[in-house]
Amino acid sequence: MQSFGGGARSGMELQTDPAELEEDRFAHRLAEHLGKAAHLNEFQSLVLIAAPRFLGSLRQEITPLVKTKIVGEMPKNLKAMGAAEIQKHLDDADFAGPEQ
């Protein structure tokens, strides 16, 4: 007799970490917000600074218009750093936006 309940998981079943799923949802919402703001010309240039995984998720979601406004990226998680260390990373980066 064959059993259809419990047991091992199917190889096709996705095992997604809830935190990663929420991060992906946030990347999608942020990309939507950036897309609307770019369409309304609310910013001329954009620098993306985020943890590498989140930055990758965000890149997949942003629109071509937003991509044209990106002048720099920093794939770094800064949340555990103090203000002085964050400032050093920003000073060391070369984010040259459009001239005003």
PLY file of the C-alpha trace (Angstrom):
ply
format ascii 1.0
element vertex 100
property float x
property float y
property float z
element edge 99
property int vertex1
property int vertex2
end_header
0.00 0.00 0.00
1.36 3.42 -0.97
1.32 6.30 1.52
0.64 9.87 0.38
0.96 11.79 3.65
3.95 13.03 5.66
7.29 11.59 4.66
10.08 13.22 2.69
9.63 16.46 0.81
9.40 16.51 -2.94
12.47 17.68 -4.86
10.22 20.25 -6.55
9.14 21.87 -3.27
10.73 25.24 -2.58
12.31 25.80 0.81
12.43 29.57 1.23
13.64 31.32 4.34
10.84 33.65 5.55
13.36 36.46 6.11
14.64 36.15 2.53
11.08 36.11 1.22
10.27 39.31 3.12
13.51 40.87 1.85
12.47 40.07 -1.73
9.04 41.60 -1.12
10.65 44.75 0.24
12.96 44.94 -2.80
9.88 44.75 -5.02
8.06 47.51 -3.08
11.16 49.72 -3.07
11.63 49.20 -6.81
8.00 50.22 -7.41
8.49 53.36 -5.32
11.72 54.25 -7.13
10.04 53.65 -10.48
7.19 56.03 -9.67
9.60 58.66 -8.32
11.82 58.38 -11.41
8.81 58.74 -13.69
7.84 61.93 -11.84
11.45 63.18 -12.09
11.74 63.37 -8.30
15.46 62.54 -8.48
18.19 62.99 -11.05
20.69 60.43 -9.81
20.68 57.51 -7.44
23.30 55.64 -5.44
22.32 52.18 -4.20
23.93 51.04 -0.96
22.73 47.72 0.40
23.82 44.29 1.51
24.92 42.25 -1.54
21.96 39.85 -1.53
19.41 42.66 -1.21
21.16 44.72 -3.87
20.93 41.75 -6.23
17.20 41.38 -5.52
16.66 45.10 -6.05
18.57 45.12 -9.35
16.22 42.43 -10.67
13.18 44.55 -9.81
14.11 48.10 -10.86
12.85 49.55 -14.11
15.04 50.57 -17.06
14.32 54.26 -16.28
15.63 53.88 -12.72
18.69 52.04 -14.05
19.56 55.07 -16.20
19.70 57.22 -13.05
22.02 54.95 -11.04
25.44 56.60 -10.71
26.91 54.20 -8.20
26.43 51.09 -6.12
27.99 49.82 -2.93
27.25 46.15 -2.21
27.99 46.39 1.50
25.99 45.82 4.65
26.48 48.99 6.70
23.88 48.41 9.41
26.36 47.18 12.05
28.83 50.01 11.41
29.14 53.25 13.33
28.66 56.64 11.71
32.40 57.29 11.33
32.99 53.97 9.58
30.03 54.52 7.25
31.31 58.00 6.43
34.73 56.54 5.57
33.14 54.07 3.14
31.18 56.88 1.51
34.24 59.14 1.31
36.28 56.33 -0.28
33.61 55.67 -2.91
33.49 57.69 -6.09
29.83 58.44 -6.73
29.85 61.12 -9.40
26.33 62.17 -10.26
25.26 64.46 -13.08
26.61 67.98 -12.84
24.11 70.54 -11.65
0 1
1 2
2 3
3 4
4 5
5 6
6 7
7 8
8 9
9 10
10 11
11 12
12 13
13 14
14 15
15 16
16 17
17 18
18 19
19 20
20 21
21 22
22 23
23 24
24 25
25 26
26 27
27 28
28 29
29 30
30 31
31 32
32 33
33 34
34 35
35 36
36 37
37 38
38 39
39 40
40 41
41 42
42 43
43 44
44 45
45 46
46 47
47 48
48 49
49 50
50 51
51 52
52 53
53 54
54 55
55 56
56 57
57 58
58 59
59 60
60 61
61 62
62 63
63 64
64 65
65 66
66 67
67 68
68 69
69 70
70 71
71 72
72 73
73 74
74 75
75 76
76 77
77 78
78 79
79 80
80 81
81 82
82 83
83 84
84 85
85 86
86 87
87 88
88 89
89 90
90 91
91 92
92 93
93 94
94 95
95 96
96 97
97 98
98 99
